[in-house]
Amino acid sequence: MHPLIQHLRAHLHRIMATQADVKKKFLSAPKYAVVGASKDQTKFGTKVLKWYQARNKDVTPLHPKEDELEGLKTLRTLADLPSPTETSVSVITPSKITLGILEQAKALNVPALWLQPGAEDENVVKYIKENGLENKVIYGGPCILVEGDSVIRSLL
């Protein structure tokens, strides 16, 4: 095999392993928060919130205006979380909002974030890479609604 192909395969394997490790870290947290849930049952943010509820996870919705979503008391910002360093955060927001969430999460030392498809753009990805957050942020397409259960099973 050509040395360049070997190098690229090894690099790709490292990236895949890193994402798998971040997913495991994410779903090993004792607490979760969802940014982007709303009263609209058809939106992915609400579907993600319900996913956590269906699995009896300790989840808190974050919303700038609503006081309660899906029967849970909401908090306004990540800074309002009682223990942000123990809380993995699902982000289902437009990319402009996602960038601010990442900045808050970095400052609060949130252990892991899962950006749902569509929550990132090139500025978000650039921020992740420039701030060394690749080992804390899942991005680039995988959806917790699709992959979450298999990651949970891998932890058992």
Buried (B, 14 or more C-beta within 10 A) or exposed (E): EEEEEEEEEEEEEEEEEEBBEBBBBBBEBEBBBBBBBBEEEEBBBBBBBBBBBEEEBEBBBBBEEBEEBBEBEBBEBBEEBEEBEBBBBBBBBEBEBBBEBBEBBBEBEBBBBBBBEBBBEEEBBEBBEEEEBBEBBBBEEBBBBEBBEEBBEEEE
